[in-house]
Amino acid sequence: MISPAATTEILKAYPRLGFKAQFAQLLTDHCKREPLSQLGTWLDGYCRDAVPEAAFPDPKAVIHSAPFDE
């Protein structure tokens, strides 16, 4: 575990420079450009929230529409 003092020194040497906001904006921009590209990944829910108007498939409907009898 990194001590609070070490964390302070690290952040002094390498400031975050608004990382959270910039990274969130990067993810949002990506989702807006390619909302379906993240299906089934850690960004799936993020993209669904960022671009709710995108035509995300319903997994249950996809499974049930498969052309098999069973």
C-alpha atoms as one frame of an Amber mdcrd trajectory, in Angstrom:
protein
   0.000   0.000   0.000   1.259   3.468  -0.805   1.404   5.744   2.209  -0.439
   9.084   2.195   2.919  10.888   2.324   4.186   8.982  -0.727   0.923   9.696
  -2.563   1.353  13.408  -1.837   4.910  13.350  -3.185   3.900  11.417  -6.284
   1.041  13.813  -7.048   3.361  16.751  -6.513   5.770  15.326  -9.093   3.045
  14.039 -11.439  -0.123  16.118 -11.030  -3.367  14.643 -12.298  -4.254  17.789
 -14.296  -7.979  17.128 -14.338  -7.587  13.472 -15.298 -11.046  12.358 -14.103
 -12.944  14.951 -16.139 -10.751  14.538 -19.216 -10.908  10.743 -19.152 -14.681
  10.772 -18.657 -15.016  13.156 -21.624 -12.784  10.920 -23.756 -14.990   7.914
 -22.955 -18.170   9.891 -23.626 -16.851  11.125 -26.981 -15.897   7.571 -27.942
 -19.342   6.276 -27.005 -21.032   9.013 -29.042 -18.937   8.140 -32.114 -19.288
   4.346 -31.808 -21.949   3.528 -29.197 -22.313  -0.142 -30.109 -18.584  -0.840
 -30.256 -18.446  -1.507 -26.514 -21.166  -4.137 -26.199 -20.139  -6.688 -23.592
 -17.119  -4.733 -22.385 -16.523  -2.709 -19.238 -17.760   0.360 -21.156 -21.103
  -1.156 -22.158 -23.069   0.474 -19.338 -21.157   3.729 -19.691 -22.060   3.965
 -23.389 -25.696   3.090 -22.690 -25.823   5.969 -20.206 -23.883   8.385 -22.433
 -25.923   7.675 -25.579 -29.351   6.435 -24.464 -30.826   7.137 -27.901 -28.539
   4.565 -29.578 -30.216   1.369 -30.736 -28.659  -1.021 -28.239 -29.810  -4.592
 -28.784 -31.804  -6.307 -26.085 -29.788  -9.446 -25.188 -32.913 -11.418 -24.305
 -34.527 -10.564 -27.647 -31.352 -11.482 -29.538 -31.208 -14.883 -27.827 -34.890
 -15.627 -28.419 -34.773 -14.540 -32.068 -32.025 -17.063 -32.919 -33.279 -19.407
 -35.671 -33.165 -22.597 -33.605 -36.032 -24.676 -32.232 -34.669 -25.377 -28.759
